[in-house]
């Protein structure tokens, strides 16, 4: 079990670094909002994070 938790944590940190490298601080804010919203089961907060990520993805594409 600890090995799985370490692997998941490494993947999350890697994804966070990728988002920060590609989309800057606003990408991190969106990612944090999305994660906090999912953990807190708040559709408003997770929706705001998701919308910001979509806007960043649409802008770069």
C-alpha positions, 0 to 999 in steps of 0.5 A, a space after each residue: 500500500 505505501 508503494 502505491 501511495 508514493 507512486 500516486 504522489 509522484 504522478 500528482 507532483 509530476 502533473 502539477 509541475 507539467 501544468 506549471 511549466 506549460 500554463 504558468 501560475 494560473 494553471 496551478 491555481 486552476 489545478 488547486 481549485 479543481 482538486 480542492 473542489 473535488 476533495 470538499 465535494 464543492 461543485 462550484 469550486 471544482 467547476 471554476 477550476 475546470 473552467 479555468 483549465 479549459 480556458 487555458 487549454 483553449 488559449 494555447 491550442 
